[in-house]
C-alpha cells in the first residue's frame, strides 16, 4: 500500500529521510580497521555523507538505485530482485573511501539530534516512543531533554510520536530511511532547517520504492542537487 495511506491517511504528507552515509577520519576507515565504528565514534568523529555524493562517486545516479544497492548488500530482498553490479560498485567505493554505509533499520546516530530538534520546533518537551513490537515491549513517554543530554538511551527503532499526535517519525528493520509524517508546512520547515536529505512521497510511493522496475518510485526528489535520471 502507498506510504501516504498509513495511519488511515490522517497525515497530510510523508517525507522519506535518507539515512546518511558516515564520513570518518582515515584511521576509522575500512582500510584501517575493517571494523564498523561504534555509535560513540560516529557521534564524536563522524559526519553526514549525503546520498547524492555517494551516487556521484559510484555512478548509481538515482536514490532508487542507491537504495537498491544498499538492500542488496545486506541481503534484505529476494535474490531475484537484487542488483549485484550496483552492490559491487557501492562496496568498491566504501572500501576505498573513508566512508561507511548506514546501518539498516535504526534511528541513525547522526540524525538523532535532528529528530529531537523537530520536537523542539513544535514546542514538544516530551515524545512518545512506540517500540517496533508494542505488544511485547512497553510504550514510553520520554523527556526530549534527557535524550538530548544522553541521560536516556535513544530508542533503536520504532516510532517517535508527538504527544499531540501531530507528527511522527518511524523506522523499521532493513530500511535505510526514516519516514517523517506530519503537516506539509511543518515537515518542509524541519527538513530545510536540519538539511534532511530525501523526498516527499507521492500518493503512489510504496515502502519498496527502490523497485523502480515496478513503478513504485514515482518520487519528487529533494533537494534538487540530485542528477536527473
Backbone as CSV, one residue per row, in Angstrom:
resi,resn,N_x,N_y,N_z,CA_x,CA_y,CA_z,C_x,C_y,C_z
1,UNK,0.842,-1.197,0.000,0.000,0.000,0.000,0.876,1.246,0.000
2,UNK,0.418,2.338,-0.564,1.215,3.574,-0.557,1.508,4.050,0.859
3,UNK,2.669,4.669,1.026,3.064,5.188,2.334,2.046,6.194,2.862
4,UNK,1.481,6.988,1.967,0.547,8.033,2.383,-0.734,7.465,2.995
5,UNK,-1.028,6.197,2.737,-2.248,5.587,3.252,-2.106,5.095,4.689
6,UNK,-0.862,5.069,5.204,-0.645,4.568,6.562,-1.351,5.449,7.586
7,UNK,-1.623,4.876,8.746,-2.311,5.592,9.836,-3.659,6.136,9.369
8,UNK,-4.323,5.349,8.517,-5.636,5.720,7.977,-5.601,7.042,7.211
9,UNK,-4.433,7.380,6.682,-4.303,8.580,5.870,-4.490,9.882,6.625
10,UNK,-4.253,9.860,7.929,-4.534,11.050,8.743,-3.494,12.156,8.572
11,UNK,-2.300,11.817,8.044,-1.247,12.815,7.914,-1.222,13.402,6.500
12,UNK,-0.987,14.687,6.439,-1.017,15.395,5.161,0.119,14.987,4.251
13,UNK,1.285,14.689,4.820,2.439,14.377,3.988,3.353,13.384,4.690
14,UNK,4.215,12.766,3.899,5.266,11.897,4.435,6.547,12.158,3.654
15,UNK,7.609,12.434,4.411,8.922,12.693,3.818,9.820,11.503,4.118
16,UNK,10.481,11.000,3.106,11.396,9.871,3.242,12.793,10.428,3.523
17,UNK,13.253,10.274,4.761,14.561,10.799,5.161,15.621,9.739,4.912
18,UNK,16.577,10.032,4.043,17.671,9.095,3.805,18.583,9.035,5.027
19,UNK,18.957,7.834,5.444,19.968,7.697,6.492,21.326,8.002,5.886
20,UNK,22.012,9.016,6.374,23.260,9.417,5.726,24.347,8.360,5.846
21,UNK,25.189,8.302,4.832,26.429,7.556,4.964,27.292,8.285,6.000
22,UNK,28.271,7.576,6.537,29.054,8.115,7.645,30.490,8.368,7.179
23,UNK,30.857,9.629,7.075,32.221,10.014,6.755,33.049,10.028,8.035
24,UNK,34.207,9.374,8.011,35.032,9.241,9.213,36.479,9.623,8.908
25,UNK,37.280,9.902,9.946,38.715,10.111,9.728,39.342,8.846,9.138
26,UNK,40.454,9.012,8.482,41.093,7.877,7.811,41.394,6.726,8.762
27,UNK,41.684,7.045,10.023,42.041,5.977,10.959,40.839,5.129,11.380
28,UNK,39.626,5.549,11.000,38.432,4.757,11.280,37.840,4.146,10.012
29,UNK,38.515,4.289,8.892,38.002,3.788,7.620,38.104,2.262,7.559
30,UNK,37.434,1.693,6.567,37.503,0.240,6.366,38.937,-0.191,6.113
31,UNK,39.668,0.597,5.343,41.051,0.231,5.039,41.898,0.121,6.298
32,UNK,41.604,0.951,7.289,42.426,0.991,8.502,41.979,-0.002,9.558
33,UNK,40.684,-0.240,9.678,40.191,-1.021,10.814,39.472,-2.309,10.440
34,UNK,38.852,-2.348,9.247,37.985,-3.470,8.857,36.875,-3.694,9.880
35,UNK,36.540,-2.666,10.655,35.536,-2.788,11.708,34.660,-1.555,11.735
36,UNK,33.343,-1.767,11.738,32.404,-0.649,11.729,32.571,0.176,13.001
37,UNK,32.572,1.512,12.880,32.761,2.347,14.076,31.597,2.206,15.056
38,UNK,31.888,2.432,16.327,30.849,2.396,17.351,29.971,3.634,17.238
39,UNK,28.824,3.588,17.877,27.940,4.748,17.878,28.638,5.956,18.487
40,UNK,29.427,5.733,19.529,30.155,6.832,20.176,31.153,7.451,19.210
41,UNK,31.832,6.632,18.424,32.782,7.158,17.440,32.048,7.902,16.326
42,UNK,30.901,7.391,15.921,30.122,8.060,14.874,29.682,9.438,15.341
43,UNK,29.186,9.529,16.572,28.689,10.800,17.094,29.825,11.794,17.296
44,UNK,30.959,11.318,17.803,32.042,12.240,18.150,32.950,12.575,16.970
45,UNK,33.123,11.652,16.037,34.087,11.874,14.956,33.510,11.734,13.557
46,UNK,32.281,11.253,13.439,31.694,11.061,12.127,30.960,12.292,11.622
47,UNK,30.682,12.302,10.342,29.935,13.392,9.708,29.023,12.799,8.652
48,UNK,27.921,13.495,8.382,26.989,13.031,7.363,27.632,13.098,5.980
49,UNK,27.484,12.014,5.250,27.887,11.987,3.846,26.620,11.751,3.038
50,UNK,26.162,12.716,2.264,24.861,12.597,1.587,24.835,11.530,0.506
51,UNK,23.650,11.008,0.282,23.465,10.026,-0.785,23.869,10.602,-2.137
52,UNK,23.611,11.874,-2.356,23.952,12.483,-3.648,25.443,12.376,-3.936
53,UNK,26.265,12.546,-2.901,27.722,12.442,-3.082,28.115,11.004,-3.406
54,UNK,27.532,10.059,-2.684,27.848,8.654,-2.931,27.377,8.246,-4.323
55,UNK,26.206,8.722,-4.719,25.694,8.408,-6.047,26.628,8.919,-7.135
56,UNK,27.156,10.126,-6.934,28.066,10.707,-7.922,29.363,9.911,-8.014
57,UNK,29.838,9.408,-6.876,31.106,8.681,-6.849,30.971,7.250,-7.358
58,UNK,29.789,6.679,-7.260,29.594,5.280,-7.650,28.949,5.111,-9.015
59,UNK,28.378,6.180,-9.561,27.656,6.078,-10.823,26.235,5.571,-10.655
60,UNK,25.796,5.389,-9.396,24.407,4.995,-9.134,23.586,6.279,-9.092
61,UNK,23.018,6.639,-10.204,22.586,8.015,-10.445,21.292,8.438,-9.772
62,UNK,20.530,7.504,-9.201,19.277,7.886,-8.559,19.223,7.316,-7.148
63,UNK,18.354,7.909,-6.327,18.203,7.410,-4.960,17.660,5.990,-4.969
64,UNK,16.839,5.649,-5.944,16.300,4.290,-6.030,17.416,3.278,-6.258
65,UNK,18.328,3.581,-7.154,19.431,2.660,-7.432,20.349,2.517,-6.229
66,UNK,20.576,3.602,-5.508,21.442,3.528,-4.344,20.769,2.723,-3.231
67,UNK,19.479,2.933,-3.032,18.753,2.143,-2.051,18.755,0.664,-2.444
68,UNK,18.617,0.408,-3.732,18.649,-0.957,-4.246,19.989,-1.610,-3.920
69,UNK,21.076,-0.861,-4.110,22.408,-1.388,-3.806,22.562,-1.680,-2.318
70,UNK,22.045,-0.786,-1.477,22.123,-0.993,-0.034,21.358,-2.250,0.381
71,UNK,20.153,-2.403,-0.120,19.337,-3.561,0.238,19.946,-4.856,-0.273
72,UNK,20.579,-4.797,-1.444,21.258,-5.979,-1.971,22.452,-6.339,-1.107
73,UNK,23.181,-5.336,-0.647,24.390,-5.590,0.143,24.080,-6.239,1.483
74,UNK,22.890,-5.989,2.012,22.507,-6.578,3.296,21.593,-7.791,3.124
75,UNK,21.398,-8.225,1.881,20.549,-9.374,1.578,19.148,-9.205,2.161
76,UNK,18.637,-7.996,2.040,17.327,-7.672,2.601,16.189,-7.894,1.620
77,UNK,16.515,-8.264,0.404,15.489,-8.526,-0.607,15.791,-9.861,-1.275
78,UNK,14.800,-10.407,-1.929,14.946,-11.716,-2.561,16.019,-11.672,-3.652
79,UNK,16.740,-12.779,-3.852,17.820,-12.791,-4.846,17.397,-12.331,-6.232
80,UNK,16.175,-12.687,-6.647,15.742,-12.313,-7.999,15.501,-10.814,-8.132
81,UNK,15.437,-10.090,-7.013,15.260,-8.641,-7.052,16.562,-7.882,-6.850
82,UNK,17.630,-8.597,-6.522,18.893,-7.936,-6.184,19.571,-7.316,-7.410
83,UNK,20.347,-6.272,-7.157,21.169,-5.625,-8.183,22.622,-5.789,-7.751
84,UNK,23.232,-6.885,-8.177,24.575,-7.209,-7.708,25.651,-6.276,-8.272
85,UNK,25.568,-5.845,-9.538,26.551,-4.859,-10.008,26.510,-3.560,-9.205
86,UNK,25.302,-3.114,-8.831,25.191,-1.905,-8.019,25.800,-2.130,-6.636
87,UNK,25.544,-3.292,-6.064,26.150,-3.624,-4.774,27.663,-3.593,-4.863
88,UNK,28.210,-4.166,-5.919,29.667,-4.225,-6.064,30.265,-2.838,-6.243
89,UNK,29.573,-1.982,-6.983,30.054,-0.607,-7.164,30.064,0.132,-5.838
90,UNK,29.028,-0.061,-5.048,28.965,0.578,-3.733,30.046,0.037,-2.819
91,UNK,30.222,-1.272,-2.805,31.237,-1.874,-1.942,32.633,-1.384,-2.306
92,UNK,32.923,-1.297,-3.587,34.231,-0.816,-4.024,34.484,0.604,-3.547
93,UNK,33.459,1.441,-3.631,33.601,2.825,-3.167,33.849,2.873,-1.669
94,UNK,33.078,2.119,-0.894,33.205,2.176,0.559,34.551,1.633,1.029
95,UNK,35.110,0.691,0.300,36.398,0.131,0.689,37.568,1.033,0.324
96,UNK,37.325,1.969,-0.572,38.413,2.859,-0.990,38.320,4.243,-0.360
97,UNK,37.166,4.591,0.188,36.961,5.915,0.771,36.820,5.792,2.288
98,UNK,36.925,6.908,2.980,36.745,6.921,4.435,35.271,7.165,4.746
99,UNK,34.451,6.273,4.239,33.005,6.376,4.359,32.439,4.994,4.661
100,UNK,31.495,4.943,5.585,30.777,3.715,5.900,29.313,3.879,5.494
101,UNK,28.678,2.761,5.140,27.259,2.801,4.841,26.469,2.910,6.141
102,UNK,25.247,3.430,6.087,24.427,3.462,7.294,24.043,2.053,7.712
103,UNK,23.643,1.912,8.976,23.122,0.645,9.473,21.623,0.620,9.222
104,UNK,21.124,-0.477,8.700,19.704,-0.540,8.367,18.847,-0.669,9.617
105,UNK,17.632,-0.131,9.498,16.603,-0.382,10.493,16.835,0.219,11.854
106,UNK,17.378,1.424,11.925,17.522,2.069,13.222,17.513,3.580,13.047
107,UNK,17.282,4.296,14.154,17.418,5.743,14.133,18.910,6.070,14.121
108,UNK,19.396,6.519,12.992,20.824,6.732,12.813,21.374,7.747,13.823
109,UNK,22.532,7.463,14.435,23.117,8.395,15.408,23.279,9.812,14.871
110,UNK,23.632,9.964,13.593,23.865,11.294,13.028,22.566,12.046,12.748
111,UNK,21.430,11.388,12.912,20.142,12.047,12.714,19.398,12.282,14.024
112,UNK,19.863,11.701,15.099,19.093,11.740,16.342,18.857,13.163,16.849
113,UNK,19.878,14.008,16.832,19.694,15.378,17.304,18.762,16.157,16.366
114,UNK,18.817,15.852,15.082,17.904,16.495,14.132,16.463,16.152,14.477
115,UNK,16.212,14.904,14.820,14.861,14.487,15.173,14.395,15.185,16.447
116,UNK,15.278,15.293,17.426,14.918,15.990,18.663,14.652,17.468,18.392
117,UNK,15.392,18.052,17.460,15.163,19.456,17.094,13.773,19.644,16.495
118,UNK,13.266,18.624,15.809,11.917,18.712,15.253,10.887,18.805,16.374
119,UNK,11.079,18.032,17.440,10.155,18.105,18.574,10.274,19.458,19.265
120,UNK,11.488,19.968,19.377,11.677,21.287,19.981,11.002,22.366,19.146
121,UNK,11.116,22.269,17.818,10.491,23.259,16.933,8.975,23.257,17.078
122,UNK,8.411,22.110,17.437,6.964,22.008,17.617,6.545,22.349,19.047
123,UNK,7.523,22.732,19.892,7.205,23.070,21.275,6.894,21.861,22.143
124,UNK,7.370,20.702,21.725,7.107,19.463,22.458,8.298,19.144,23.356
125,UNK,8.093,19.087,24.654,9.156,18.756,25.595,9.265,17.261,25.853
126,UNK,8.272,16.512,25.403,8.265,15.067,25.566,7.900,14.415,24.235
127,UNK,8.216,13.142,24.116,7.794,12.367,22.963,7.332,10.997,23.443
128,UNK,6.499,10.392,22.642,6.032,9.041,22.928,6.827,8.087,22.045
129,UNK,7.504,7.129,22.677,8.223,6.110,21.930,7.372,4.858,21.859
130,UNK,7.011,4.493,20.625,6.260,3.260,20.384,7.244,2.250,19.798
131,UNK,7.569,1.196,20.538,8.550,0.220,20.040,8.019,-0.536,18.832
132,UNK,8.926,-1.204,18.150,8.550,-1.937,16.941,7.515,-3.017,17.248
133,UNK,7.583,-3.603,18.444,6.637,-4.644,18.838,5.954,-4.222,20.136
134,UNK,4.982,-3.307,20.045,4.369,-2.758,21.266,3.549,-3.767,22.055
135,UNK,3.245,-4.919,21.460,2.506,-5.934,22.215,3.409,-6.688,23.187
136,UNK,4.741,-6.540,23.016,5.662,-7.191,23.950,6.545,-6.194,24.692
137,UNK,6.811,-5.032,24.084,7.660,-4.011,24.712,6.816,-2.799,25.071
138,UNK,7.135,-2.127,26.184,6.269,-1.038,26.648,6.397,0.231,25.814
139,UNK,5.285,0.925,25.647,5.279,2.280,25.090,5.742,3.221,26.196
140,UNK,6.599,4.200,25.846,7.193,5.060,26.860,6.992,6.536,26.528
141,UNK,6.826,7.340,27.559,6.846,8.790,27.438,8.225,9.244,27.891
142,UNK,8.975,9.905,27.011,10.374,10.248,27.285,10.566,11.752,27.163
143,UNK,11.302,12.346,28.084,11.631,13.761,28.007,12.693,13.983,26.931
144,UNK,12.432,14.916,26.041,13.361,15.218,24.959,14.717,15.647,25.516
145,UNK,14.716,16.411,26.594,15.976,16.893,27.174,16.854,15.747,27.657
146,UNK,16.252,14.677,28.131,17.033,13.534,28.621,17.665,12.771,27.456
147,UNK,16.981,12.751,26.330,17.580,12.140,25.139,18.707,13.024,24.595
148,UNK,18.480,14.336,24.623,19.495,15.253,24.093,20.781,15.201,24.917
149,UNK,20.637,15.090,26.239,21.800,15.023,27.124,22.369,13.615,27.231
150,UNK,21.682,12.671,26.602,22.050,11.254,26.609,21.957,10.623,27.999
151,UNK,21.150,11.237,28.876,20.847,10.586,30.153,19.994,9.340,29.920
152,UNK,19.155,9.399,28.895,18.399,8.230,28.463,18.919,7.795,27.097
153,UNK,18.987,6.497,26.887,19.442,5.979,25.601,18.398,6.273,24.524
154,UNK,18.878,6.666,23.351,17.966,6.930,22.245,17.380,5.600,21.770
155,UNK,16.075,5.551,21.520,15.477,4.294,21.037,16.159,3.811,19.758
156,UNK,16.220,2.513,19.596,16.903,1.965,18.427,16.032,2.027,17.178
157,UNK,14.813,1.519,17.269,13.895,1.568,16.129,12.473,1.551,16.648
158,UNK,11.549,1.906,15.790,10.152,2.010,16.183,9.603,3.343,15.720
159,UNK,8.837,4.014,16.592,8.186,5.263,16.230,8.361,6.300,17.329
160,UNK,8.691,7.524,16.924,8.744,8.675,17.824,7.538,9.539,17.495
161,UNK,6.637,9.671,18.439,5.352,10.322,18.195,5.202,11.555,19.070
162,UNK,4.754,12.665,18.481,4.437,13.854,19.268,3.245,13.547,20.164
163,UNK,3.276,14.010,21.428,2.154,13.731,22.338,0.802,14.201,21.813
164,UNK,0.783,15.262,21.001,-0.494,15.703,20.438,-0.832,14.975,19.128
165,UNK,0.006,14.002,18.769,-0.200,13.155,17.585,-0.191,13.946,16.284
166,UNK,0.487,15.095,16.278,0.515,15.922,15.069,1.558,15.448,14.058
167,UNK,2.583,14.743,14.514,3.596,14.225,13.598,4.291,13.040,14.249
168,UNK,4.988,12.268,13.427,5.764,11.143,13.932,6.895,10.825,12.979
169,UNK,7.866,10.082,13.501,8.976,9.555,12.716,9.065,8.068,13.012
170,UNK,9.213,7.266,11.975,9.206,5.824,12.187,10.219,5.137,11.271
171,UNK,10.843,4.088,11.790,11.807,3.295,11.016,11.621,1.839,11.397
172,UNK,11.786,0.951,10.412,11.659,-0.468,10.705,12.866,-1.233,10.184
173,UNK,12.914,-2.504,10.527,14.045,-3.360,10.189,14.275,-3.385,8.682
174,UNK,15.541,-3.364,8.297,16.002,-3.435,6.905,15.880,-2.122,6.133
175,UNK,15.292,-1.099,6.704,15.142,0.163,5.977,16.364,1.059,6.167
176,UNK,16.729,1.763,5.108,17.798,2.755,5.166,17.213,4.164,5.114
177,UNK,15.995,4.291,5.616,15.342,5.593,5.631,14.353,5.628,6.789
178,UNK,14.082,6.845,7.254,13.077,7.081,8.280,11.929,7.844,7.643
179,UNK,10.706,7.471,7.966,9.528,8.137,7.429,9.068,9.215,8.406
180,UNK,8.891,10.417,7.903,8.515,11.586,8.698,7.122,12.006,8.255
181,UNK,6.119,11.704,9.076,4.721,12.028,8.790,4.313,13.292,9.532
182,UNK,3.564,14.167,8.869,3.061,15.356,9.536,2.528,16.388,8.570
183,UNK,2.164,17.577,9.073,1.692,18.658,8.196,2.784,19.056,7.197
184,UNK,2.388,19.290,5.974,3.370,19.563,4.914,4.252,20.766,5.258
185,UNK,3.675,21.843,5.734,4.457,23.046,6.025,5.461,22.789,7.149
186,UNK,5.040,22.078,8.188,5.941,21.784,9.304,7.066,20.855,8.864
187,UNK,6.726,19.797,8.149,7.747,18.862,7.678,8.746,19.572,6.771
188,UNK,8.245,20.411,5.882,9.123,21.153,4.974,10.099,22.028,5.734
189,UNK,9.616,22.708,6.772,10.480,23.594,7.541,11.542,22.813,8.310
190,UNK,11.159,21.698,8.900,12.140,20.873,9.621,13.192,20.336,8.654
191,UNK,12.757,19.851,7.512,13.692,19.333,6.511,14.669,20.414,6.090
192,UNK,14.171,21.627,5.893,15.035,22.738,5.470,16.015,23.122,6.574
193,UNK,15.511,23.247,7.791,16.361,23.675,8.900,17.431,22.641,9.216
194,UNK,17.085,21.370,9.155,18.018,20.307,9.547,18.768,19.705,8.358
195,UNK,18.492,20.202,7.168,19.176,19.706,5.960,19.023,18.187,5.828
196,UNK,17.788,17.729,5.908,17.500,16.300,5.826,17.327,15.892,4.366
197,UNK,18.183,15.044,3.900,18.157,14.613,2.506,17.064,13.561,2.312
198,UNK,16.314,13.682,1.240,15.262,12.722,0.963,14.270,13.252,-0.047
199,UNK,13.018,12.821,0.060,11.991,13.279,-0.878,10.618,13.126,-0.238
200,UNK,9.672,13.918,-0.702,8.279,13.767,-0.302,7.654,12.630,-1.115
201,UNK,7.017,11.709,-0.414,6.317,10.625,-1.098,5.125,11.187,-1.867
202,UNK,4.875,10.611,-3.010,3.676,10.939,-3.777,2.540,10.029,-3.303
203,UNK,1.325,10.231,-3.777,0.224,9.350,-3.371,0.434,7.884,-3.730
204,UNK,1.377,7.577,-4.638,1.588,6.186,-5.058,2.898,5.589,-4.560
205,UNK,3.738,6.362,-3.876,5.031,5.845,-3.415,4.831,4.772,-2.354
206,UNK,5.447,3.609,-2.574,5.325,2.499,-1.646,6.616,2.308,-0.847
207,UNK,6.543,1.442,0.167,7.701,1.214,1.031,8.892,0.697,0.225
208,UNK,8.626,-0.157,-0.729,9.707,-0.701,-1.549,9.913,0.160,-2.789
209,UNK,10.146,1.457,-2.550,10.292,2.393,-3.662,11.599,2.200,-4.426
210,UNK,12.495,1.346,-3.913,13.711,1.054,-4.666,13.384,0.372,-5.984
211,UNK,12.247,-0.341,-6.029,11.965,-1.211,-7.165,11.347,-0.420,-8.307
212,UNK,12.177,0.401,-8.909,11.702,1.258,-9.992,11.185,0.457,-11.182
213,UNK,11.598,-0.811,-11.320,11.127,-1.633,-12.436,9.640,-1.910,-12.328
214,UNK,9.088,-1.779,-11.096,7.656,-1.995,-10.902,6.897,-0.682,-10.784
215,UNK,7.594,0.426,-11.024,6.929,1.714,-10.995,6.570,2.201,-9.609
216,UNK,7.310,1.728,-8.598,6.983,2.101,-7.220,7.750,3.328,-6.755
217,UNK,8.514,3.944,-7.635,9.395,5.009,-7.176,9.048,6.350,-7.805
218,UNK,7.787,6.596,-8.020,7.373,7.901,-8.539,7.569,8.905,-7.411
219,UNK,8.670,9.644,-7.453,9.028,10.495,-6.331,9.350,11.903,-6.810
220,UNK,9.246,12.837,-5.891,9.713,14.197,-6.127,10.972,14.369,-5.303
221,UNK,12.097,14.457,-5.949,13.364,14.471,-5.236,13.627,15.823,-4.605
222,UNK,14.080,15.815,-3.365,14.557,16.991,-2.685,15.769,16.574,-1.874
223,UNK,16.825,17.338,-1.819,17.000,18.608,-2.511,17.260,18.430,-4.012
224,UNK,17.305,19.529,-4.735,17.388,19.458,-6.188,18.791,19.171,-6.697
225,UNK,19.737,18.882,-5.781,21.093,18.567,-6.226,21.163,17.177,-6.860
226,UNK,20.070,16.380,-6.775,20.109,15.073,-7.406,20.179,15.203,-8.919
227,UNK,21.081,14.438,-9.537,21.136,14.478,-11.009,19.892,13.840,-11.599
228,UNK,19.541,14.295,-12.786,18.372,13.728,-13.467,18.661,12.291,-13.863
229,UNK,17.681,11.430,-13.699,17.862,10.008,-14.059,17.631,9.813,-15.551
